[in-house]
Amino acid sequence: SSTSAKLDYPIGLIQADEVSLAGGVYNTTNMNYYLYNSRYFWTLSPSRFNSGYSYADAWHVTSSGILSPWSGVTYSHGVHPVINLKSNVTITKGDGSTLNPFVVATK
């Protein structure tokens, strides 16, 4: 109900805290959560600036499902988009995969 909390563009990249809430664990292998896909992917969350080498690090998920803050943004990783749905929208079918995409409907 807060107008300051409403998003103008409800599509973005996943944040490190969202990966953590989904089951990603800092520096611990976890292949048993729904975001795991055996590939590296970026989050939108920065972790530090390495002034010795003049580059930024960002949180990412490794191919082992590890949530890690130590990756320079110069590496090529995939991304996980996030779409924010209104509270009256539900997923009626699908698992989100290419062959079985989510089907959403309003309540």
Long-range contacts (C-beta under 8 A, 24 or more apart in sequence): 7-84, 10-83, 10-84, 10-85, 11-81, 11-82, 11-83, 11-84, 12-44, 12-81, 12-82, 13-42, 13-43, 13-44, 13-79, 13-80, 13-81, 13-82, 14-43, 14-44, 14-79, 14-80, 14-81, 14-82, 15-43, 15-44, 15-45, 15-82, 16-43, 16-45, 16-47, 16-59, 16-67, 16-69, 17-45, 18-43, 18-82, 19-43, 19-59, 19-61, 19-67, 20-67, 24-61, 24-65, 24-66, 24-67, 25-66, 25-67, 26-66, 26-67, 26-68, 26-69, 27-66, 27-67, 27-68, 28-66, 28-67, 29-64, 29-65, 29-66, 30-64, 30-65, 30-66, 31-64, 31-65, 32-65, 33-65, 34-96, 35-61, 35-65, 35-80, 36-61, 36-65, 38-63, 39-63, 39-77, 39-78, 40-75, 40-77, 40-78, 41-77, 41-78, 41-79, 41-80, 42-73, 42-77, 42-78, 42-79, 43-80
